[in-house]
Amino acid sequence: MLSSLMSNLNKALIPLVLFVLLSTPAFAEQGLFWKAESKTSHPIYLFGSIHTDDNRVTDFSPRVLAALKSVDAFMMEADAPQDPRILQSQDTDLKTSLSPKELEQFYALADFHVMHRETALRTKPWLLAVVFDSPRPLTPYAQDNLLMRLAEDNGKEVQGIESAAEHFAVMDGLTPDEQLAFLRQVLKRSHQAKVRDYERLIKAYLKGDANKLAALNAQITGSMLPTPLWEKMRVKLLDERNALMMQRVLAKAQDKSVFVVVGASHLAGSTGLIASLKQAGYKLTVVK
C-alpha cells in the first residue's frame, strides 16, 4: 500500500498546479510547448504540464511526440522517492491535532483518494493538503508520468531536475502549525468548489494560457491561506525552484538535447523558465 501510494503521490507533487502562483508580469506570447535554441548548446524543448490524468490533456500531439523522439534526454521536475519515510510526518499526530469534525472529513477524503486511513494519518500534513484538494483520485497516469514512460520506451536518458529529497524539502520547511493550517483549509473546501476550480484550470490549460493559470493559482490557493504563509510558499515553490531548475537544465543542454517537463506555472513571469532562457541567450519559438 505504501509503495503504491508513494508512486502516485510523486506524480501529484505540487499537483494540479495547485499552489503555484505568479504575481509578476508574464510573457506576452501564449504557449505551453516551446523550443529553445542557442548557438552554444543543444536544443531544449520545454513542455508546461498540468499534473492530471484527465484525457483532455493526455492526448499528446504528433509534434510533442516527434520532439520527444528527437532528443537525447528527458527531464521532469523530480526523481521518484524510494524511501517511504520521506512521505511520513514525525512531528504531528493528526488524530489529536484535528477536531472530530475535521477528522471525519479527513477519513472521507482518504477513502476517496484510496488511501489507507492509518497510512494517511502518518503522511505529512502539507502533502495531504495537496492530495485532498484534488477533485479526482490520484493515478500514476498524469501527463508528466505518461511522457516519462514514452521517453523510456524510446530509450531516452530520464532524470529528475531535482532529487526526491530536494523536492520534498521545499514544503518540509513549513512548520508543523503551518502545515496543519494548510490541511485545515483544504478540509473546509467542498467537493463542488474543488471541481469548479479544477475545471477553470483545465480550461486555461487547454487554451495554452500560462498567465491565466498563474492568476487562477493565486486566486484559488492564496484565498485559502494567511498572506505571510502564502508568500512564503510562493517564494519556495516558484522563485527558488525556478532558479535551480534553469541552472540544471542549461547544464544538461551543454552536452545533450533535452525535453523538459515542468508544471505550466514555472514557465511564466519574470522569474519563470521562459524569461530565464531568453536571458541566457536562447531563441524561443512556440511549438503549436
C-alpha atoms as one frame of an Amber mdcrd trajectory, in Angstrom:
protein
   0.000   0.000   0.000   2.688   2.498   0.995   4.875   1.880  -2.051   1.864
   2.280  -4.347   0.925   5.499  -2.570   4.489   6.747  -2.956   4.382   6.218
  -6.705   1.057   8.000  -7.099   1.904  10.880  -4.795   5.148  11.626  -6.596
   3.213  12.233  -9.806   0.986  14.680  -7.934   3.584  16.645  -6.030   2.885
  20.276  -6.231  -0.066  18.955  -8.264  -2.760  20.353 -10.470  -0.563  23.394
 -10.397  -2.396  23.665  -7.064  -0.480  26.297  -5.160   1.910  27.810  -7.685
   1.461  31.499  -8.435   2.983  34.398 -10.273   2.240  37.965  -9.317   4.819
  39.388 -11.735   4.102  40.179 -15.407   4.119  37.079 -17.595   5.464  36.616
 -21.101   3.306  38.072 -23.828   3.000  35.140 -26.209   0.838  32.276 -25.122
   2.067  28.732 -25.341   2.818  25.718 -23.205   5.266  23.981 -25.530   8.437
  25.794 -26.597  11.650  25.117 -28.458  14.738  26.970 -27.228  17.786  27.186
 -29.472  21.280  28.552 -28.947  24.483  28.552 -30.991  26.431  27.378 -27.956
  24.325  24.433 -26.740  21.902  21.724 -27.789  18.154  22.386 -28.286  15.785
  22.421 -25.340  12.109  21.539 -25.650  10.098  22.932 -22.734   6.667  21.459
 -22.026   4.389  23.039 -19.427   2.266  20.338 -17.816  -0.774  20.131 -15.619
  -0.482  17.253 -13.163  -3.572  15.214 -14.013  -4.588  12.146 -15.965  -7.594
  13.936 -17.495  -7.945  12.597 -21.039  -8.498  16.131 -22.287  -4.805  16.818
 -21.725  -3.154  13.425 -22.198  -3.782  13.039 -25.940  -0.398  14.419 -26.994
   0.011  15.997 -30.414   2.302  14.492 -33.082   4.668  17.445 -32.628   5.109
  16.689 -28.937   5.812  13.042 -29.688   8.200  13.888 -32.532  10.130  16.300
 -30.311  10.369  13.685 -27.574  11.768  11.150 -30.019  14.324  13.622 -31.379
  16.134  14.439 -28.111  18.854  12.654 -26.165  17.493  13.164 -22.647  14.235
  13.714 -20.773  13.960  15.758 -17.563  10.948  16.111 -15.268  10.570  18.003
 -12.016  11.846  15.353  -9.623  13.058  11.792  -9.218  10.620   9.345  -7.671
  11.129   8.852  -3.918  12.496   5.453  -2.984  12.241   5.671   0.806   8.633
   5.703   2.134   9.755   7.651   5.198  10.055  10.738   3.023   6.240  10.864
   2.972   5.780  10.461   6.692   5.421  13.074   9.399   7.405  12.778  12.604
   6.037  15.923  14.233   2.262  15.824  14.013  -0.340  13.466  15.485  -3.342
  14.148  13.280  -5.710  12.146  15.491  -5.192  14.617  18.312  -4.483  17.726
  16.217  -7.706  17.618  14.213 -11.161  18.165  15.687 -13.705  15.313  15.489
 -15.426  17.076  12.574 -12.114  17.613  10.774 -11.108  14.005  11.387 -14.386
  12.789   9.908 -13.741  14.828   6.772 -10.133  13.634   6.764 -11.204   9.980
   6.700 -13.759  10.635   3.961 -11.082  12.203   1.753  -8.606   9.423   2.495
 -11.237   6.904   1.363 -11.987   8.962  -1.759  -8.295   9.001  -2.710  -7.940
   5.268  -1.966  -5.518   5.853   0.904  -5.453   3.500   3.862  -6.540   5.597
   6.846  -3.582   4.671   9.020  -1.223   5.475   6.145  -2.920   8.843   5.678
  -2.560   9.638   9.383   1.208   9.128   9.107   1.561  11.294   5.986   2.899
  14.838   6.112   0.041  17.349   6.509   1.176  19.567   3.623   1.250  16.554
   1.304  -2.220  15.510   2.424  -3.441  19.031   1.697  -2.096  18.765  -1.835
  -3.695  15.364  -2.403  -7.011  16.169  -0.743  -7.508  19.347  -2.761  -7.746
  17.313  -5.965 -11.333  16.561  -7.028 -10.077  13.375  -8.716  -8.364  10.360
  -7.119  -4.679  10.241  -7.977  -3.361   7.751 -10.514   0.101   7.056 -11.977
  -1.088   8.262 -15.394  -0.690  12.014 -15.112   0.752  13.935 -18.068   4.258
  14.060 -16.647   4.426  10.349 -15.981   2.999   9.402 -19.375   5.659  11.486
 -21.098   8.332   9.909 -18.918   7.152   6.439 -19.927   7.230   7.440 -23.606
  10.779   8.709 -23.139  11.794   5.433 -21.523  10.131   3.449 -24.297  12.159
   5.433 -26.816  15.408   4.703 -24.993  16.000   8.234 -23.728  18.018   9.090
 -20.662  15.481  10.004 -17.960  16.195  12.026 -14.830  14.609  14.407 -12.377
  15.681  18.028 -12.300  15.503  17.780  -8.505  16.188  14.811  -6.287  13.229
  13.472  -4.313  14.772  14.875  -1.132  15.133  18.347  -2.662  11.588  18.211
  -3.995  10.070  17.363  -0.620  12.291  19.790   1.257  10.523  22.695  -0.447
   7.396  22.173   1.646   9.019  20.345   4.553  10.399  23.757   5.517   6.926
  24.773   6.676   6.407  24.463  10.419   4.001  21.810  11.751   1.480  24.560
  12.545   1.757  25.991   9.026   1.263  22.558   7.501  -1.783  21.967   9.680
  -3.210  25.347   8.697  -2.917  24.373   5.039  -4.545  20.995   5.617  -7.393
  22.519   7.642  -8.238  24.959   4.875  -8.420  22.130   2.350 -10.641  20.096
   4.677 -13.093  23.016   4.680 -13.367  23.065   0.893 -16.410  21.420  -0.671
 -16.079  18.917  -3.480 -18.101  21.250  -5.669 -15.598  24.072  -5.129 -12.698
  21.772  -5.998 -14.403  20.630  -9.206 -15.186  24.216 -10.174 -11.597  25.339
  -9.681 -10.228  22.264 -11.438 -12.369  22.956 -14.499 -11.211  26.563 -14.574
  -7.588  25.383 -14.548  -8.230  22.822 -17.287  -9.942  25.459 -19.429  -6.971
  27.813 -19.091  -4.577  24.967 -19.809  -6.395  23.896 -22.970  -6.107  27.484
 -24.203  -2.347  27.319 -23.642  -2.572  30.239 -21.239   0.131  30.027 -18.565
  -0.680  33.581 -17.495  -4.259  32.651 -16.717  -3.122  29.530 -14.886  -0.849
  31.640 -12.704  -3.649  34.076 -11.909  -6.033  31.254 -11.054  -3.469  29.629
  -8.794  -3.018  32.875  -6.925  -6.752  33.289  -6.538  -7.524  29.693  -5.522
  -4.753  28.932  -3.082  -3.959  32.453  -1.963  -7.533  32.785  -0.721  -7.121
  29.713   1.498  -4.041  30.795   3.427  -2.802  33.685   5.560  -0.865  36.171
   3.444   2.535  35.593   5.139   2.247  31.812   4.691   1.144  32.209   1.088
   4.081  34.464   0.287   6.473  32.036   1.951   5.109  29.188  -0.154   5.248
  31.246  -3.347   8.922  32.063  -2.923   9.824  28.461  -2.137   7.712  26.872
  -4.831   8.471  29.216  -7.709  11.252  31.717  -7.300  13.781  29.442  -5.629
  12.911  26.325  -7.603  12.858  28.115 -10.964  16.413  29.319 -10.466  17.619
  25.822  -9.587  15.704  24.219 -12.461  17.143  26.632 -15.000  20.678  26.084
 -13.784  20.400  22.315 -14.152  18.574  22.342 -17.484  21.171  24.664 -19.011
  23.967  22.448 -17.730  22.334  19.392 -19.295  21.870  21.163 -22.626  25.603
  21.738 -22.875  26.022  18.028 -23.586  22.671  16.755 -24.861  19.430  17.855
 -26.476  16.727  17.677 -23.829  12.940  17.525 -23.436  11.926  19.216 -20.167
   8.538  18.794 -18.462   7.577  21.090 -15.581   4.326  22.440 -14.186   2.979
  25.125 -16.522   3.232  27.938 -13.990   7.003  27.500 -13.945   7.053  28.888
 -17.490   5.557  32.322 -16.850   6.699  35.546 -15.276   9.957  37.411 -14.817
  11.432  34.540 -12.771   9.939  31.812 -14.978  11.794  29.454 -17.272  10.793
  31.271 -20.466  12.286  34.549 -19.236  15.352  32.745 -17.909  16.005  31.026
 -21.232  15.765  34.352 -23.038  18.170  35.915 -20.556  20.560  33.030 -21.209
  20.610  33.949 -24.893  18.232  31.340 -26.279  15.883  31.973 -29.173  12.431
  30.707 -28.238   9.667  29.528 -30.544   6.211  28.301 -29.604   5.552  24.834
 -30.976   1.887  24.990 -31.915
